[in-house]
Amino acid sequence: MARSRNIKPGFYKNEDLAECSLWTRLMFPGLWMLADREGRLEDRPKRIKGELFPYDNLEIEPCLNELEHWGFIERYVADGKKVILINNFLEHQSPHGKEQDSELPDKDGSYTVHERTEKGLSTGKKKVFRNSESKAQGMHGASTRQARLIPDSLNLIPDCSPSENVCTEPSLDADSGNAKKHDAIIPGQDDGSAKTAAKDADIVIEFPLNTKAMYPIRQENYALWCELYPGVDVMRELRKMRGWLDAHPTRRKTSRGVMKFVNSWLANEQDNPKKNQNPPGKVNGSGFNTGGNYGTKQPISQSEWESTDF
């Protein structure tokens, strides 16, 4: 089933892709939407045609052959399944944390299973099983968490309230770790202050959005980022993000783009640890950090100077 994917401007300037037919170029992004979180999909041309071109008289096999010839996809058979792999898929796509694990093997016949939180979010850690039988054995008794994942759909981001931009998923109880069913309201009863207090209790910080609403960053987000970016002082960076958004109201994010903004910022901090060796100081007009105990000029990071719009 189709998923939401990203497409970058450079796609249209790829010289190798330009050698393919127009139909092939149109089909290629459609394969991304059919692919699972590992960039794999079933090699079934008739089904692909039905999903992507239901109203057109088009042969899919020549288009797949073109993409394979130019190195955009690989076609293989593993563990008795015919599979198409989108090459370099994870370099350009960021699957949603709740997207289901791949049901298709890699070229060696191995299956990838993601470790998940209590709410079904991928932690970034993976387990690889050599075949479907070992995968079934490894997952025995642990299927309840996977069953709680949202089904594949065109809307992979949890629905948010238009007025509050707060996701309607149940939040975790900070003491017991159990999910609280805040949305289960009995008609005629007032959910009142108890529900509001429970919803606000685990908010770590709030970010202003381009709609002037506030987006809450919750304890579970903070805990996950601490695990994913161990070399970063996550709380410090969250405060810096809040300050940047306050100082740049025209560059604030949407409710769907703010999480990507946070992850991009933290990933940049994780990959560039040296820039944090000196204490922060003032930024002068030439874009240098002149503060700190050492009195040296340090170029500020791109994430601090200018952040990409989402």
BALOBA-1460 file (C-alpha; in Angstrom, 3 decimals):
// residues 310
<rec num="1" residu="m" x="0.000" y="0.000" z="0.000"/>
<rec num="2" residu="a" x="1.234" y="3.505" z="-0.812"/>
<rec num="3" residu="r" x="3.221" y="5.571" z="1.696"/>
<rec num="4" residu="s" x="4.175" y="9.244" z="1.755"/>
<rec num="5" residu="r" x="7.705" y="9.895" z="0.507"/>
<rec num="6" residu="n" x="9.963" y="12.893" z="-0.140"/>
<rec num="7" residu="i" x="11.123" y="14.119" z="-3.533"/>
<rec num="8" residu="k" x="13.998" y="16.585" z="-3.905"/>
<rec num="9" residu="p" x="14.560" y="19.196" z="-6.647"/>
<rec num="10" residu="g" x="17.698" y="17.407" z="-7.829"/>
<rec num="11" residu="f" x="15.529" y="14.518" z="-9.007"/>
<rec num="12" residu="y" x="14.660" y="16.432" z="-12.182"/>
<rec num="13" residu="k" x="18.314" y="17.163" z="-12.990"/>
<rec num="14" residu="n" x="19.633" y="13.611" z="-12.726"/>
<rec num="15" residu="e" x="21.428" y="12.983" z="-16.027"/>
<rec num="16" residu="d" x="21.139" y="9.192" z="-15.842"/>
<rec num="17" residu="l" x="17.409" y="9.372" z="-15.168"/>
<rec num="18" residu="a" x="17.096" y="11.743" z="-18.123"/>
<rec num="19" residu="e" x="18.175" y="8.851" z="-20.362"/>
<rec num="20" residu="c" x="15.007" y="6.975" z="-19.409"/>
<rec num="21" residu="s" x="11.644" y="7.378" z="-21.094"/>
<rec num="22" residu="l" x="9.115" y="9.854" z="-19.743"/>
<rec num="23" residu="w" x="6.871" y="7.032" z="-18.485"/>
<rec num="24" residu="t" x="9.829" y="5.491" z="-16.629"/>
<rec num="25" residu="r" x="10.707" y="8.808" z="-14.989"/>
<rec num="26" residu="l" x="7.093" y="9.229" z="-13.928"/>
<rec num="27" residu="m" x="6.949" y="5.693" z="-12.528"/>
<rec num="28" residu="f" x="10.171" y="5.895" z="-10.498"/>
<rec num="29" residu="p" x="8.845" y="8.092" z="-7.618"/>
<rec num="30" residu="g" x="5.737" y="5.907" z="-7.587"/>
<rec num="31" residu="l" x="7.932" y="2.929" z="-6.728"/>
<rec num="32" residu="w" x="9.185" y="4.828" z="-3.672"/>
<rec num="33" residu="m" x="5.600" y="5.112" z="-2.443"/>
<rec num="34" residu="l" x="4.998" y="1.389" z="-2.955"/>
<rec num="35" residu="a" x="8.288" y="0.426" z="-1.272"/>
<rec num="36" residu="d" x="8.458" y="-0.434" z="2.436"/>
<rec num="37" residu="r" x="10.724" y="1.290" z="4.967"/>
<rec num="38" residu="e" x="13.769" y="-0.611" z="3.645"/>
<rec num="39" residu="g" x="13.112" y="0.438" z="0.030"/>
<rec num="40" residu="r" x="11.799" y="-2.979" z="-1.046"/>
<rec num="41" residu="l" x="8.614" y="-3.912" z="-2.905"/>
<rec num="42" residu="e" x="7.261" y="-7.027" z="-4.582"/>
<rec num="43" residu="d" x="8.406" y="-7.512" z="-8.179"/>
<rec num="44" residu="r" x="4.904" y="-7.793" z="-9.629"/>
<rec num="45" residu="p" x="4.631" y="-5.613" z="-12.778"/>
<rec num="46" residu="k" x="0.875" y="-6.080" z="-13.176"/>
<rec num="47" residu="r" x="0.241" y="-5.028" z="-9.601"/>
<rec num="48" residu="i" x="2.569" y="-2.028" z="-9.971"/>
<rec num="49" residu="k" x="0.648" y="-0.994" z="-13.076"/>
<rec num="50" residu="g" x="-2.654" y="-1.267" z="-11.194"/>
<rec num="51" residu="e" x="-1.356" y="0.857" z="-8.324"/>
<rec num="52" residu="l" x="0.395" y="3.592" z="-10.319"/>
<rec num="53" residu="f" x="-1.278" y="3.693" z="-13.736"/>
<rec num="54" residu="p" x="-4.817" y="2.306" z="-13.338"/>
<rec num="55" residu="y" x="-6.180" y="4.473" z="-16.178"/>
<rec num="56" residu="d" x="-3.299" y="4.138" z="-18.676"/>
<rec num="57" residu="n" x="-2.368" y="1.493" z="-21.229"/>
<rec num="58" residu="l" x="1.265" y="1.014" z="-20.249"/>
<rec num="59" residu="e" x="3.734" y="-1.882" z="-20.145"/>
<rec num="60" residu="i" x="5.583" y="-1.799" z="-16.820"/>
<rec num="61" residu="e" x="8.283" y="-4.381" z="-17.605"/>
<rec num="62" residu="p" x="10.238" y="-2.162" z="-20.064"/>
<rec num="63" residu="c" x="10.168" y="0.683" z="-17.526"/>
<rec num="64" residu="l" x="11.564" y="-1.577" z="-14.801"/>
<rec num="65" residu="n" x="14.259" y="-2.796" z="-17.183"/>
<rec num="66" residu="e" x="15.289" y="0.796" z="-17.892"/>
<rec num="67" residu="l" x="15.582" y="1.635" z="-14.197"/>
<rec num="68" residu="e" x="17.600" y="-1.524" z="-13.570"/>
<rec num="69" residu="h" x="19.896" y="-0.788" z="-16.527"/>
<rec num="70" residu="w" x="20.739" y="2.680" z="-15.168"/>
<rec num="71" residu="g" x="21.280" y="1.398" z="-11.625"/>
<rec num="72" residu="f" x="18.239" y="2.926" z="-9.932"/>
<rec num="73" residu="i" x="16.776" y="-0.430" z="-8.839"/>
<rec num="74" residu="e" x="17.840" y="-4.042" z="-8.335"/>
<rec num="75" residu="r" x="15.637" y="-7.053" z="-9.040"/>
<rec num="76" residu="y" x="16.348" y="-10.316" z="-7.270"/>
<rec num="77" residu="v" x="14.783" y="-13.475" z="-5.844"/>
<rec num="78" residu="a" x="15.401" y="-14.369" z="-2.189"/>
<rec num="79" residu="d" x="13.652" y="-16.746" z="0.208"/>
<rec num="80" residu="g" x="11.281" y="-17.638" z="-2.643"/>
<rec num="81" residu="k" x="10.150" y="-14.025" z="-3.164"/>
<rec num="82" residu="k" x="10.674" y="-11.755" z="-6.180"/>
<rec num="83" residu="v" x="11.796" y="-8.359" z="-4.897"/>
<rec num="84" residu="i" x="12.598" y="-4.899" z="-6.267"/>
<rec num="85" residu="l" x="15.090" y="-2.833" z="-4.239"/>
<rec num="86" residu="i" x="15.265" y="0.960" z="-4.626"/>
<rec num="87" residu="n" x="18.997" y="1.677" z="-4.519"/>
<rec num="88" residu="n" x="20.133" y="4.320" z="-1.968"/>
<rec num="89" residu="f" x="16.552" y="4.548" z="-0.676"/>
<rec num="90" residu="l" x="17.446" y="5.319" z="2.951"/>
<rec num="91" residu="e" x="19.907" y="8.035" z="1.900"/>
<rec num="92" residu="h" x="17.018" y="10.120" z="0.592"/>
<rec num="93" residu="q" x="13.988" y="8.952" z="2.584"/>
<rec num="94" residu="s" x="13.134" y="9.127" z="6.297"/>
<rec num="95" residu="p" x="10.354" y="6.591" z="6.949"/>
<rec num="96" residu="h" x="7.929" y="7.488" z="9.730"/>
<rec num="97" residu="g" x="8.789" y="5.946" z="13.089"/>
<rec num="98" residu="k" x="5.606" y="3.887" z="13.129"/>
<rec num="99" residu="e" x="5.890" y="2.511" z="9.617"/>
<rec num="100" residu="q" x="5.732" y="-1.277" z="9.700"/>
<rec num="101" residu="d" x="8.799" y="-3.479" z="9.289"/>
<rec num="102" residu="s" x="9.574" y="-4.886" z="5.867"/>
<rec num="103" residu="e" x="7.987" y="-8.230" z="5.034"/>
<rec num="104" residu="l" x="10.477" y="-8.759" z="2.200"/>
<rec num="105" residu="p" x="14.040" y="-10.150" z="2.424"/>
<rec num="106" residu="d" x="17.249" y="-8.511" z="1.299"/>
<rec num="107" residu="k" x="19.423" y="-10.106" z="-1.404"/>
<rec num="108" residu="d" x="20.840" y="-12.568" z="1.138"/>
<rec num="109" residu="g" x="17.372" y="-13.670" z="2.265"/>
<rec num="110" residu="s" x="17.617" y="-11.848" z="5.603"/>
<rec num="111" residu="y" x="14.783" y="-9.883" z="7.227"/>
<rec num="112" residu="t" x="15.129" y="-6.605" z="9.141"/>
<rec num="113" residu="v" x="13.116" y="-6.013" z="12.333"/>
<rec num="114" residu="h" x="13.224" y="-2.676" z="14.163"/>
<rec num="115" residu="e" x="13.305" y="-2.349" z="17.942"/>
<rec num="116" residu="r" x="10.377" y="-0.197" z="19.064"/>
<rec num="117" residu="t" x="9.153" y="1.773" z="22.039"/>
<rec num="118" residu="e" x="5.949" y="0.980" z="23.907"/>
<rec num="119" residu="k" x="4.089" y="3.261" z="21.501"/>
<rec num="120" residu="g" x="5.492" y="1.527" z="18.433"/>
<rec num="121" residu="l" x="8.125" y="4.112" z="17.456"/>
<rec num="122" residu="s" x="11.332" y="2.764" z="15.950"/>
<rec num="123" residu="t" x="14.346" y="3.445" z="18.182"/>
<rec num="124" residu="g" x="16.808" y="3.133" z="15.297"/>
<rec num="125" residu="k" x="18.131" y="-0.238" z="16.496"/>
<rec num="126" residu="k" x="17.618" y="-3.234" z="14.208"/>
<rec num="127" residu="k" x="17.736" y="-7.007" z="14.337"/>
<rec num="128" residu="v" x="18.458" y="-9.109" z="11.258"/>
<rec num="129" residu="f" x="17.049" y="-12.638" z="10.870"/>
<rec num="130" residu="r" x="18.575" y="-14.987" z="8.321"/>
<rec num="131" residu="n" x="15.264" y="-16.238" z="6.918"/>
<rec num="132" residu="s" x="11.514" y="-16.070" z="7.442"/>
<rec num="133" residu="e" x="11.542" y="-19.094" z="9.758"/>
<rec num="134" residu="s" x="14.106" y="-17.585" z="12.132"/>
<rec num="135" residu="k" x="12.243" y="-14.288" z="11.989"/>
<rec num="136" residu="a" x="9.004" y="-16.013" z="13.011"/>
<rec num="137" residu="q" x="10.776" y="-17.732" z="15.900"/>
<rec num="138" residu="g" x="12.445" y="-14.517" z="17.009"/>
<rec num="139" residu="m" x="9.187" y="-12.603" z="16.926"/>
<rec num="140" residu="h" x="7.167" y="-15.268" z="18.742"/>
<rec num="141" residu="g" x="5.590" y="-13.773" z="21.827"/>
<rec num="142" residu="a" x="6.531" y="-10.227" z="20.808"/>
<rec num="143" residu="s" x="3.866" y="-9.591" z="18.188"/>
<rec num="144" residu="t" x="1.560" y="-7.502" z="20.375"/>
<rec num="145" residu="r" x="3.666" y="-4.373" z="20.008"/>
<rec num="146" residu="q" x="3.768" y="-4.724" z="16.215"/>
<rec num="147" residu="a" x="-0.015" y="-5.156" z="16.162"/>
<rec num="148" residu="r" x="-0.401" y="-1.710" z="17.701"/>
<rec num="149" residu="l" x="1.309" y="0.014" z="14.772"/>
<rec num="150" residu="i" x="-0.788" y="2.199" z="12.512"/>
<rec num="151" residu="p" x="-1.603" y="0.590" z="9.140"/>
<rec num="152" residu="d" x="0.164" y="1.790" z="6.000"/>
<rec num="153" residu="s" x="-1.638" y="4.742" z="4.480"/>
<rec num="154" residu="l" x="-1.050" y="7.966" z="2.626"/>
<rec num="155" residu="n" x="-1.103" y="9.729" z="6.001"/>
<rec num="156" residu="l" x="1.788" y="8.322" z="8.015"/>
<rec num="157" residu="i" x="1.879" y="11.182" z="10.518"/>
<rec num="158" residu="p" x="-0.536" y="10.921" z="13.491"/>
<rec num="159" residu="d" x="-3.514" y="13.228" z="13.124"/>
<rec num="160" residu="c" x="-3.140" y="16.482" z="15.036"/>
<rec num="161" residu="s" x="-5.705" y="18.886" z="16.381"/>
<rec num="162" residu="p" x="-5.992" y="21.932" z="14.075"/>
<rec num="163" residu="s" x="-6.265" y="24.237" z="17.087"/>
<rec num="164" residu="e" x="-3.568" y="22.740" z="19.333"/>
<rec num="165" residu="n" x="-1.349" y="20.798" z="16.897"/>
<rec num="166" residu="v" x="-1.243" y="18.061" z="19.527"/>
<rec num="167" residu="c" x="-1.262" y="14.450" z="18.359"/>
<rec num="168" residu="t" x="-4.278" y="12.467" z="19.532"/>
<rec num="169" residu="e" x="-2.306" y="9.336" z="20.459"/>
<rec num="170" residu="p" x="-2.541" y="8.276" z="24.119"/>
<rec num="171" residu="s" x="0.476" y="9.435" z="26.131"/>
<rec num="172" residu="l" x="2.542" y="7.243" z="28.436"/>
<rec num="173" residu="d" x="2.059" y="7.287" z="32.171"/>
<rec num="174" residu="a" x="5.346" y="8.644" z="33.558"/>
<rec num="175" residu="d" x="5.159" y="6.325" z="36.583"/>
<rec num="176" residu="s" x="3.861" y="3.033" z="35.242"/>
<rec num="177" residu="g" x="4.758" y="3.249" z="31.541"/>
<rec num="178" residu="n" x="1.194" y="2.275" z="30.621"/>
<rec num="179" residu="a" x="-0.754" y="4.117" z="27.971"/>
<rec num="180" residu="k" x="-3.422" y="6.483" z="29.268"/>
<rec num="181" residu="k" x="-6.580" y="6.538" z="27.186"/>
<rec num="182" residu="h" x="-7.169" y="10.282" z="27.392"/>
<rec num="183" residu="d" x="-9.471" y="10.320" z="24.379"/>
<rec num="184" residu="a" x="-11.997" y="7.869" z="25.808"/>
<rec num="185" residu="i" x="-14.620" y="10.388" z="26.992"/>
<rec num="186" residu="i" x="-18.012" y="9.160" z="28.163"/>
<rec num="187" residu="p" x="-20.848" y="11.333" z="26.834"/>
<rec num="188" residu="g" x="-22.276" y="13.553" z="29.546"/>
<rec num="189" residu="q" x="-19.099" y="13.478" z="31.634"/>
<rec num="190" residu="d" x="-16.669" y="16.374" z="31.860"/>
<rec num="191" residu="d" x="-13.107" y="15.382" z="30.957"/>
<rec num="192" residu="g" x="-12.111" y="18.742" z="32.535"/>
<rec num="193" residu="s" x="-8.910" y="19.662" z="34.229"/>
<rec num="194" residu="a" x="-7.783" y="16.093" z="34.940"/>
<rec num="195" residu="k" x="-7.344" y="15.367" z="31.243"/>
<rec num="196" residu="t" x="-5.627" y="18.701" z="30.623"/>
<rec num="197" residu="a" x="-3.214" y="18.173" z="33.511"/>
<rec num="198" residu="a" x="-2.370" y="14.664" z="32.335"/>
<rec num="199" residu="k" x="-1.725" y="15.897" z="28.793"/>
<rec num="200" residu="d" x="0.509" y="18.762" z="29.956"/>
<rec num="201" residu="a" x="2.450" y="16.837" z="32.600"/>
<rec num="202" residu="d" x="4.986" y="15.287" z="30.212"/>
<rec num="203" residu="i" x="5.658" y="18.368" z="28.040"/>
<rec num="204" residu="v" x="9.396" y="19.125" z="28.018"/>
<rec num="205" residu="i" x="9.335" y="22.281" z="25.879"/>
<rec num="206" residu="e" x="7.067" y="23.928" z="23.305"/>
<rec num="207" residu="f" x="7.980" y="25.288" z="19.875"/>
<rec num="208" residu="p" x="6.128" y="28.130" z="18.130"/>
<rec num="209" residu="l" x="4.761" y="27.112" z="14.720"/>
<rec num="210" residu="n" x="4.182" y="29.195" z="11.606"/>
<rec num="211" residu="t" x="0.496" y="29.248" z="12.586"/>
<rec num="212" residu="k" x="1.444" y="30.938" z="15.914"/>
<rec num="213" residu="a" x="0.261" y="27.820" z="17.743"/>
<rec num="214" residu="m" x="2.616" y="25.976" z="20.094"/>
<rec num="215" residu="y" x="3.859" y="22.451" z="19.363"/>
<rec num="216" residu="p" x="4.589" y="20.384" z="22.506"/>
<rec num="217" residu="i" x="7.755" y="18.289" z="22.717"/>
<rec num="218" residu="r" x="6.977" y="15.469" z="25.127"/>
<rec num="219" residu="q" x="9.047" y="13.359" z="27.478"/>
<rec num="220" residu="e" x="8.909" y="10.328" z="25.181"/>
<rec num="221" residu="n" x="10.380" y="12.398" z="22.299"/>
<rec num="222" residu="y" x="13.136" y="13.680" z="24.556"/>
<rec num="223" residu="a" x="13.983" y="10.177" z="25.826"/>
<rec num="224" residu="l" x="14.140" y="8.790" z="22.286"/>
<rec num="225" residu="w" x="16.428" y="11.592" z="21.071"/>
<rec num="226" residu="c" x="18.743" y="11.078" z="24.053"/>
<rec num="227" residu="e" x="19.079" y="7.458" z="22.949"/>
<rec num="228" residu="l" x="19.506" y="8.228" z="19.254"/>
<rec num="229" residu="y" x="21.992" y="11.100" z="19.770"/>
<rec num="230" residu="p" x="24.142" y="10.093" z="22.778"/>
<rec num="231" residu="g" x="26.830" y="12.660" z="21.969"/>
<rec num="232" residu="v" x="24.433" y="15.604" z="22.173"/>
<rec num="233" residu="d" x="23.082" y="17.554" z="25.143"/>
<rec num="234" residu="v" x="19.531" y="17.222" z="23.851"/>
<rec num="235" residu="m" x="17.880" y="19.583" z="26.336"/>
<rec num="236" residu="r" x="20.430" y="22.295" z="25.627"/>
<rec num="237" residu="e" x="19.846" y="21.946" z="21.888"/>
<rec num="238" residu="l" x="16.064" y="22.026" z="22.327"/>
<rec num="239" residu="r" x="16.414" y="25.348" z="24.143"/>
<rec num="240" residu="k" x="18.626" y="26.640" z="21.341"/>
<rec num="241" residu="m" x="15.991" y="25.590" z="18.789"/>
<rec num="242" residu="r" x="13.310" y="27.423" z="20.764"/>
<rec num="243" residu="g" x="15.459" y="30.541" z="20.832"/>
<rec num="244" residu="w" x="16.128" y="30.280" z="17.091"/>
<rec num="245" residu="l" x="12.416" y="29.934" z="16.311"/>
<rec num="246" residu="d" x="11.583" y="32.885" z="18.552"/>
<rec num="247" residu="a" x="14.211" y="34.994" z="16.772"/>
<rec num="248" residu="h" x="13.115" y="33.939" z="13.264"/>
<rec num="249" residu="p" x="9.302" y="34.030" z="13.179"/>
<rec num="250" residu="t" x="9.217" y="33.879" z="9.373"/>
<rec num="251" residu="r" x="11.224" y="30.624" z="9.401"/>
<rec num="252" residu="r" x="9.036" y="28.728" z="11.842"/>
<rec num="253" residu="k" x="7.888" y="25.240" z="10.903"/>
<rec num="254" residu="t" x="4.601" y="23.501" z="10.252"/>
<rec num="255" residu="s" x="3.209" y="20.907" z="12.641"/>
<rec num="256" residu="r" x="4.384" y="18.187" z="10.243"/>
<rec num="257" residu="g" x="7.797" y="19.728" z="9.596"/>
<rec num="258" residu="v" x="8.862" y="20.560" z="13.137"/>
<rec num="259" residu="m" x="9.959" y="17.007" z="14.018"/>
<rec num="260" residu="k" x="12.136" y="16.794" z="10.918"/>
<rec num="261" residu="f" x="13.612" y="20.161" z="11.889"/>
<rec num="262" residu="v" x="14.519" y="18.810" z="15.346"/>
<rec num="263" residu="n" x="16.039" y="15.568" z="14.036"/>
<rec num="264" residu="s" x="18.078" y="17.398" z="11.393"/>
<rec num="265" residu="w" x="19.413" y="19.812" z="14.015"/>
<rec num="266" residu="l" x="20.345" y="17.012" z="16.456"/>
<rec num="267" residu="a" x="21.914" y="14.894" z="13.705"/>
<rec num="268" residu="n" x="24.076" y="17.858" z="12.700"/>
<rec num="269" residu="e" x="25.184" y="18.333" z="16.316"/>
<rec num="270" residu="q" x="25.953" y="14.607" z="16.604"/>
<rec num="271" residu="d" x="28.037" y="14.619" z="13.409"/>
<rec num="272" residu="n" x="29.958" y="17.800" z="14.278"/>
<rec num="273" residu="p" x="30.987" y="17.498" z="17.949"/>
<rec num="274" residu="k" x="34.061" y="19.756" z="17.665"/>
<rec num="275" residu="k" x="32.059" y="22.908" z="17.182"/>
<rec num="276" residu="n" x="30.775" y="22.652" z="20.776"/>
<rec num="277" residu="q" x="34.198" y="22.578" z="22.440"/>
<rec num="278" residu="n" x="34.204" y="26.337" z="23.199"/>
<rec num="279" residu="p" x="31.463" y="27.981" z="25.261"/>
<rec num="280" residu="p" x="28.961" y="29.937" z="23.187"/>
<rec num="281" residu="g" x="29.291" y="33.690" z="22.740"/>
<rec num="282" residu="k" x="27.865" y="36.456" z="20.666"/>
<rec num="283" residu="v" x="27.457" y="36.177" z="16.916"/>
<rec num="284" residu="n" x="28.869" y="39.145" z="15.014"/>
<rec num="285" residu="g" x="27.898" y="40.365" z="11.567"/>
<rec num="286" residu="s" x="30.437" y="38.176" z="9.819"/>
<rec num="287" residu="g" x="28.866" y="35.007" z="11.197"/>
<rec num="288" residu="f" x="31.476" y="34.127" z="13.816"/>
<rec num="289" residu="n" x="31.093" y="33.070" z="17.419"/>
<rec num="290" residu="t" x="33.363" y="35.467" z="19.309"/>
<rec num="291" residu="g" x="32.553" y="34.287" z="22.830"/>
<rec num="292" residu="g" x="34.011" y="31.605" z="25.039"/>
<rec num="293" residu="n" x="36.942" y="31.339" z="27.399"/>
<rec num="294" residu="y" x="39.447" y="31.040" z="24.563"/>
<rec num="295" residu="g" x="38.601" y="34.288" z="22.803"/>
<rec num="296" residu="t" x="38.912" y="32.649" z="19.366"/>
<rec num="297" residu="k" x="36.544" y="33.010" z="16.470"/>
<rec num="298" residu="q" x="34.484" y="29.912" z="15.773"/>
<rec num="299" residu="p" x="32.196" y="29.713" z="12.704"/>
<rec num="300" residu="i" x="28.665" y="29.017" z="13.820"/>
<rec num="301" residu="s" x="26.901" y="25.988" z="12.407"/>
<rec num="302" residu="q" x="24.572" y="26.118" z="9.458"/>
<rec num="303" residu="s" x="21.714" y="24.949" z="11.669"/>
<rec num="304" residu="e" x="22.228" y="27.983" z="13.942"/>
<rec num="305" residu="w" x="22.639" y="30.495" z="11.124"/>
<rec num="306" residu="e" x="19.961" y="29.306" z="8.727"/>
<rec num="307" residu="s" x="17.523" y="26.392" z="8.878"/>
<rec num="308" residu="t" x="15.826" y="24.852" z="5.901"/>
<rec num="309" residu="d" x="12.090" y="25.443" z="5.520"/>
<rec num="310" residu="f" x="9.806" y="22.402" z="5.718"/>
